[in-house]
């Protein structure tokens, strides 16, 4: 799956795919970013825009309060 152009992805679909990859394939957001050649900060910014932030304790993006 090509995640290299995350700006074009629908945020909700991206969230679902990223959380699945974190759960099944990667132990951290850094590993995911390296594996799929994406910028971890850009990914976090995109998902933050729809109310999600990365939680390193659970290794997933979770909803946060605004």
C-alpha positions as CSV (number, residue, x, y, z in Angstrom):
1,X,0.0,0.0,0.0
2,X,1.4,3.4,-1.0
3,X,1.1,5.8,1.9
4,X,3.8,8.1,0.6
5,X,1.4,10.9,-0.3
6,X,-0.6,11.2,2.9
7,X,-1.9,14.7,2.0
8,X,-4.2,13.2,-0.6
9,X,-5.7,10.5,1.6
10,X,-9.0,11.0,3.3
11,X,-8.2,11.5,7.0
12,X,-10.7,8.9,8.3
13,X,-9.5,6.2,5.9
14,X,-5.9,7.1,6.7
15,X,-6.6,6.8,10.4
16,X,-8.0,3.3,10.0
17,X,-5.1,2.1,7.9
18,X,-2.4,3.7,10.1
19,X,-3.9,2.2,13.3
20,X,-4.1,-1.2,11.7
21,X,-0.5,-1.0,10.5
22,X,0.6,0.1,14.0
23,X,-1.3,-2.8,15.6
24,X,-0.1,-5.5,13.2
25,X,3.2,-4.5,11.7
26,X,5.0,-1.6,13.5
27,X,6.0,-1.0,17.1
28,X,6.1,2.8,16.9
29,X,5.2,5.7,14.6
30,X,8.9,6.0,13.8
31,X,9.0,2.4,12.5
32,X,5.8,3.0,10.5
33,X,7.3,6.2,9.0
34,X,10.5,4.4,8.1
35,X,8.7,1.3,6.6
36,X,6.4,3.3,4.4
37,X,8.8,6.2,3.7
38,X,6.5,8.9,5.2
39,X,7.1,11.8,7.5
40,X,5.8,11.0,11.0
41,X,5.2,14.7,11.8
42,X,3.1,15.2,8.6
43,X,1.1,12.1,9.5
44,X,0.6,13.3,13.0
45,X,-0.4,16.8,11.8
46,X,-2.9,15.4,9.3
47,X,-4.6,13.2,11.9
48,X,-4.5,16.0,14.5
49,X,-6.6,18.1,12.1
50,X,-9.4,15.6,12.6
51,X,-9.0,15.3,16.3
52,X,-6.5,12.4,16.7
53,X,-3.1,12.3,18.3
54,X,-0.5,9.5,18.6
55,X,-0.4,7.7,21.9
56,X,3.0,5.9,22.3
57,X,1.7,3.9,25.3
58,X,-0.9,2.1,23.2
59,X,0.9,2.7,19.8
60,X,-2.2,4.1,18.1
61,X,-3.9,7.3,17.2
62,X,-6.7,8.2,19.7
63,X,-9.3,10.9,19.8
64,X,-8.4,13.9,21.8
65,X,-10.4,16.8,23.2
66,X,-10.1,20.2,21.6
